[in-house]
Amino acid sequence: MADTQYEPADIEIYVKDKGMVLKEKSLVAYEKSSKKILGIGNEAEALAVQNPESVAVQSPLRQGVIADYVVADLMFRHMLKKAFGKRHFFKPNIAVGGIPQSVTEVEKKAFEDLMYHMGARMLTIFEGSYEKIKKEMTVVAPDKFESFHIIIMIAKNEPERYVAEELANLLQYAREQGISADRVGEMLREIQ
C-alpha cells in the first residue's frame, strides 16, 4: 500500500452487560487528491488494498496515543455510532484502556479532552488489557468497574506486525535522509 502511515491497533468497544460489541482497526482512509475521508476502521484498510493508487490510509494514533486529534475524534465517534446504532448514551461513564505506561500527561490530557468532547460524564484511563482491568477492578473497586457504561480498548494483539511496520517507517525515513538500510542495521546492532 503506497502512502500508508498507520499503527493498526484494534479499537475494541465494550458495553456494560454486553461485553465486546465492536472491534475495528484504528484506520481512516482518504482520497489522496481531495483528502476526503472515504472509510474508517476495517473498511479503510479494505479500501486502501482495493485502490492503492488513489486511497491513502493513516491512523490518528501513534504508539497508543493520539497523534491527530481531529481525525481521532471522527474515528471514535464513527465507531461508537457503529457500535450503538441510533441508540445513544447520555453522558456515559467511559474508561479507556490499553494506553502505554510511558504516556505523558499531555498525551493523557488529549484522551481526556477527546472523550469529554464526545460527551463523557466521567472518564478513567487505564494501562493494560480489558481482562487485566476487569480482574483488578472487580477485586479492588467492583462498584467503580460496574459504573462504566463504555470501555474503549486500544489493543495491540500483533506486536511483531507493529514492530515490522515501525521498522519499515524507519527505513523509509533513513532512505529519505540518504542513510542505507545496511547502516540502519549496523546502528540497531550497536544499541543492543
N, C-alpha and C positions, 0 to 999 in steps of 0.2 A: 504494500500500500504506500503510495507516494504521499508526501506531505502529511504524514500521520504522526502526531505527537500526543501520546497519552500514556497514562498509567491505568491499565484496565482493571481497576479494583471492582469488586462486586458490591453493589449497594443492595443491602438486604433490609426490608422493612417488615418489622414485627408489630402486630397489633394485639393489645390486651385481649386475652381469652380466645385468640385465634391462631397465634403463632405467626410464622412467616407467611406473608401474603404477596411479596414481590421480591424478585432477585433479578437485577439488571446490571449491565456494565456501566461504569461511570463515564460514558462517552456522549459526545454531541457531534453529529455530522452536519457539515455546512457546505454549501456550494462555493467552490473556490473563487469563481468570478464575482459573485454578488455578496458573498458572506452570509447568505440567507440560511437559516437553520432548517435542515431537512428532516432530521430524526434525532431521537435521544435514546440512550440505553442500547439494548441489543439490536434494535433497529438501525442505529447509527453505524454499528460495526458491519452489519449486512449491506447497507448502502455503500459503504466505502469499498467493500470487496466487489460489489457489482459494478461500480462506477469509479475506479481509481483515478481516472484522468480528470474527472470533474468534481469529485467529492473528497473533502478532507475531513479528518476526524481528530478531535482532541478531547482531553478530559480537563474539567475545571479543577481537578485535584492533582497535586504533586506530592508524592510520598505521604499520602493520607491526610493532607491539609489542603485548604482552599487556596488555589493559585489564581483563579479568576472568579471574583465574587458574583458578577452579573450572570455569567454562564452557569455557575453553581446554583444560583437562585432559580434560574429557568429549569435546570435539570432536576433539582429536588422537588420543585413544585409539580413538574410533569409526572415524576414518579409517584408522588403522594396522590395526585389526581388519578393516576392509573390504578394505584392500589385501592383507592376508596370509591372510585366512580363518582357519582353525583352526591353520595353521602359525604358529609364534611364534619370534621370535629370542630367544635367551637372552643378555641383556646385550649388545645390539648397540652398535657404534660409530656414532654419529649425527652428521650435520652438518646445521645449519640455515642456510639461505641466504636472501638477499633482505631481510635486516634493513637498515633505513636507516642511513646514515652517522651521522646525528645521535643514534643510540641512546645513552642514558645507561648508566652502569654498573649502576644499579638495574634498568633495563629489560632489560639483557643478563642480569643475575642471575636475573630472573624466568623467562627462557627456559631458563637452565641448570638452575634448580631444577625446572622442569616436566619437562624431558627426563630428568633423573636420577630424578625421582619415577616416571616411566614406565618406568624400567629401563635407561637408557643406561649403558654402561660408560665410554665416552669421548664427549665432546661437543666439537664445533668449531662456532663461529658465524662466518658469512661475510656480507659485503655482496655485492651483485651477483647476476646471473643464474646459472643452472646451467651454461650454456655458458661463461660467463666463468670461473666457479670451476673447471670441468673443464679448461679451456685453461691457466689459470695453474698449477693444482696438478699437472697432468701434466708440465709443464715444470720447475717448481720442486721439487716433492716428490711424485713419482709413487707412491712407496710409501705415503705418507700418504693420498693420494686413494683408492688401492686398499684401504685399511684400513676405509673407511666401508662399513657394511652398508646403511645407510639415509641418504638425503639428503632432507630436507624443505625445500621452497622455498616462500616466501611471494612469489607472483608478482603483479605489478600490471601486467597487459598492456593495460589500458584506462584510461590516465591521464586522458583528458577526462571519462570517466564518474565517476571518483573526485573530480575537481575539482568537477564539477556537483553531486555528492551532498554534498560538503563545503559548497558554497555554499548548497545547499538547507537544510542543517542550520544554517548561519549565519543565513540569512534567517528561519528558524523561531525561533531564539533572539532575533533582533532584534525580531520581531513580539511575542514574549512580553514583551520589555522596553520595548515602545512605540516602537521605532525603525522608521521607514518604510523600505521597500525602496529608495526614491529616495535617502534619506540614506545607506544602506549603499553604494549605487552611488557616491555622492559620496566617501565615505570610501575606497573602493577606488581611485578615481582619484587621490585625494590621496597615497596611499602609493606610487604608481608612480614 
